[in-house]
């Protein structure tokens, strides 16, 4: 999951060196934390959260194959 979120974020931002992705696993639940440069926050979230929602959908679809539940936190 971490690599998937990182690759999506790197495609969106202007400051790729500021992208950090960490992952915390708790049984079947995985929380992925995405941190970007403050100037890139709007690009990652998108208008009315559309890009963030799409990223969450892609991550959740990938998690279904692994029998996991994923939560994406953007900050």
Buried (B, 14 or more C-beta within 10 A) or exposed (E): BEEBBBEBBEEBBEEBEBBEBEEEEEEEEBBBBBBBBEEBEEBBBBEEEEBBEEBBEEBBEBBEEEEBBBBBEBE
